[in-house]
Amino acid sequence: TPARILDTRSGVGAPAGIVATGGTVKLTVAGQGGVPGSGVSAVVLNVTSTQSVGNGYTTVYPTGDTRPGASSLNYTAGQSIASSVIAKVNPYGQISLYASASTHLVVDVSGWLPDNSDLTALTPARLLDTRTGVGAAQASVPTGGTLDLVVTGRGGVPATGVSTVVLTVTSTRAVEGGYLTVYPAGVSRPGASTLNYSAGQTIANSVVVKVGEGGKVRLYASGSTQLVADVVAYIKES
């Protein structure tokens, strides 16, 4: 049952007060909200940014790890927006939340994974950024365009024996409204959307996607946009 374990507006889980630009909140999740005190590899969270002062992003990662160059949630000034996050915890059951722009943060826990889970959580790693040429050509994906992304053998994902990956996908600098569909490479594109965006918006969503031919997933954009993808977990073949 979802439980609130952090609210910087009221002092739940951390001292009351807005998180400063470039600030980090350390949060203990083990033993909170129904999560066991030990034997936990990762938690499933709903992370919310609210009353933000500027445009920015939040990165959720295991406390003690070097902060990765990845985003878990993107927000604009004054906006309240949430995202689902699978977060790896450190050996003491702790995570850190970094805010690139000053904002209040709220976290609700909705699930947890044991140490022997089929799903292996990772410190988030960037696999794709079409703005800079990471994982694909440095160019916007055109209207109706597709992009094949290698996900195996990168970012902590094994090169073989992987059935599924969990990604955070982001649309940014879109020139028109549209939607993104993420699906296994080598199969027909399904009539489903993973993420919806509008012109000029930066917005992210989590997706659990089967790995297709050549260890790749395919991203389809109905409207021209830049795309970013971070891997946060994988599931081995049974």
QUIHUUR-V455309 format. One record per pair of residues at least 4 apart in sequence whose ideal C-beta (glycine too) atoms are under 7 Angstrom apart, sorted by sequence separation. I is the first residue (numbers start at 1). GAP is how many residues later the second one is. D is the distance in whole Angstrom. If there is no record, write none. Layout:
i=[I	I]
gap=[GAP	GAP]
d=[D	D]
//
This chain:
i=[11	19	28	31	36	52	61	75	89	90	99	113	133	141	150	153	158	174	183	197	211	212	221	7	11	30	35	89	129	133	152	157	212	6	7	8	10	19	29	30	31	61	75	89	99	113	128	129	130	132	141	151	152	153	183	197	211	212	221	6	9	30	61	128	152	183	4	5	6	8	30	35	59	73	87	97	113	126	127	128	130	152	157	181	195	209	219	8	49	59	130	171	181	8	30	73	130	152	195	8	14	47	59	72	130	136	169	181	194	59	60	181	182	14	47	59	72	136	169	180	181	194	13	29	57	58	135	151	179	180	58	167	180	57	179	8	57	179	56	178	177	6	55	128	177	5	55	127	177	52	54	174	176	5	49	53	127	171	174	175	47	52	60	169	174	182	184	187	47	49	52	62	64	169	171	174	183	184	186	5	52	60	62	63	127	174	182	184	185	186	5	62	75	127	184	185	197	185	3	50	125	172	3	63	67	125	185	189	48	49	63	170	171	185	1	18	62	63	88	122	170	184	185	48	61	87	88	122	170	183	47	60	61	86	88	169	182	183	46	47	168	169	26	60	148	182	46	47	168	169	58	59	180	181	45	58	166	167	180	58	180	44	45	166	167	56	57	178	179	42	43	56	164	165	178	42	56	164	178	42	43	55	164	165	177	41	42	54	56	58	163	164	176	178	41	53	54	163	176	40	52	53	162	174	175	52	53	174	52	174	51	72	173	40	51	173	49	50	70	171	172	68	70	49	50	68	70	171	172	68	69	48	65	169	170	30	152	29	47	151	169	62	31	45	46	61	153	167	168	30	45	61	152	167	29	45	46	151	167	168	28	29	59	150	151	167	28	29	43	44	150	151	165	166	27	44	149	166	26	27	43	44	148	149	43	165	26	27	148	149	164	25	42	164	24	25	40	41	146	147	162	163	24	40	41	146	163	24	35	40	41	146	157	162	163	39	161	162	23	33	39	41	145	155	161	32	35	157	22	144	42	19	21	25	27	29	41	86	141	143	147	149	151	21	143	20	142	19	141	18	19	140	141	18	19	140	18	19	140	141	9	131	8	72	74	130	8	71	130	6	7	71	128	129	6	128	6	128	5	127	127	4	5	126	127	3	125	2	3	124	125	2	2	124	122	122	121	122	121	120	119	120	119	118	118	83	85	83	84	83	74	74	74	73	71	86	86	71	70]
gap=[4	4	4	4	4	4	4	4	4	4	4	4	4	4	4	4	4	4	4	4	4	4	4	5	5	5	5	5	5	5	5	5	5	6	6	6	6	6	6	6	6	6	6	6	6	6	6	6	6	6	6	6	6	6	6	6	6	6	6	7	7	7	7	7	7	7	8	8	8	8	8	8	8	8	8	8	8	8	8	8	8	8	8	8	8	8	8	9	9	9	9	9	9	10	10	10	10	10	10	11	11	11	11	11	11	11	11	11	11	12	12	12	12	13	13	13	13	13	13	13	13	13	14	14	14	14	14	14	14	14	15	15	15	16	16	17	17	17	19	19	20	21	21	21	21	22	22	22	22	23	23	23	23	24	24	24	24	24	24	24	25	25	25	25	25	25	25	25	26	26	26	26	26	26	26	26	26	26	26	27	27	27	27	27	27	27	27	27	27	27	28	28	28	28	28	28	28	29	30	30	30	30	31	31	31	31	31	31	32	32	32	32	32	32	33	33	33	33	33	33	33	33	33	34	34	34	34	34	34	34	35	35	35	35	35	35	35	35	36	36	36	36	37	37	37	37	38	38	38	38	39	39	39	39	40	40	40	40	40	41	41	42	42	42	42	43	43	43	43	44	44	44	44	44	44	45	45	45	45	46	46	46	46	46	46	47	47	47	47	47	47	47	47	47	48	48	48	48	48	49	49	49	49	49	49	50	50	50	51	51	52	52	52	53	53	53	54	54	54	54	54	55	55	56	56	56	56	56	56	57	57	58	58	58	58	59	59	60	60	60	60	61	62	62	62	62	62	62	62	63	63	63	63	63	64	64	64	64	64	64	65	65	65	65	65	65	66	66	66	66	66	66	66	66	67	67	67	67	68	68	68	68	68	68	69	69	70	70	70	70	70	71	71	71	72	72	72	72	72	72	72	72	73	73	73	73	73	74	74	74	74	74	74	74	74	75	75	75	76	76	76	76	76	76	76	77	77	77	78	78	79	80	80	80	80	80	80	80	80	80	80	80	80	81	81	82	82	83	83	84	84	84	84	85	85	85	86	86	86	86	95	95	96	96	96	96	97	97	97	99	99	99	99	99	100	100	101	101	102	102	103	104	104	104	104	105	105	106	106	106	106	107	108	108	109	110	111	111	112	113	114	114	116	117	118	121	121	122	122	123	128	129	130	131	133	146	147	159	160]
d=[6	5	6	7	6	7	5	5	5	5	5	4	6	4	6	7	6	7	6	5	6	6	5	4	4	6	6	6	4	3	6	6	6	6	7	6	6	6	6	7	4	6	5	6	7	6	6	7	6	6	6	6	7	4	6	5	7	7	7	4	7	5	6	4	5	6	6	5	6	7	7	6	6	7	5	6	7	6	5	6	7	7	6	6	7	5	6	6	6	7	6	6	7	6	5	4	6	5	4	6	5	6	6	6	6	5	6	6	6	6	4	6	5	7	6	6	5	7	6	7	6	5	6	5	4	5	6	5	4	5	4	7	4	6	7	7	5	5	6	6	7	5	5	5	4	7	6	6	6	5	5	5	5	6	6	6	6	6	7	6	6	6	5	6	5	5	7	6	5	4	7	5	5	6	4	7	7	5	5	5	6	5	6	5	6	6	5	6	4	3	5	4	6	5	3	5	6	6	3	4	3	4	6	4	6	6	4	6	7	6	6	7	6	6	7	7	6	5	4	7	7	6	5	4	7	7	6	4	4	7	7	6	6	6	6	7	6	6	6	6	6	6	5	5	5	5	6	5	5	6	6	5	6	4	5	7	7	5	7	6	6	6	6	5	6	6	5	6	5	6	6	4	6	6	4	6	3	7	2	5	6	6	5	6	6	7	6	4	7	7	7	6	4	7	7	6	7	6	6	6	6	4	6	6	5	7	7	7	4	4	7	7	7	6	5	5	5	5	4	5	5	6	6	6	6	5	5	6	6	6	5	4	5	7	4	7	6	6	5	6	5	6	7	5	5	5	7	5	5	2	7	6	3	7	6	6	6	6	6	6	6	7	7	6	7	7	5	6	6	5	5	6	6	5	7	4	6	4	6	5	7	7	5	5	5	5	5	6	5	6	7	7	4	4	5	5	5	5	6	5	5	5	7	7	6	7	7	5	6	7	5	5	6	6	5	6	5	7	6	4	5	6	6	4	5	7	5	5	7	7	3	4	5	6	7	6	6	6	4	6	7	6	6	5	5	5	5	6	7	6	6	5	6	7	7	6	5	6	5	6	5	5	5	6	6	5	5	7	5	6	5	6	6	5	6	6	4	4	6	5	7	5	5	5	5	6	6	5	6	5	5	7	5	5	6	6	7	6	5	6	5	6	5	6	7	6	7	7	5	7	5	6	5	6	6	5	5	7	4]
//
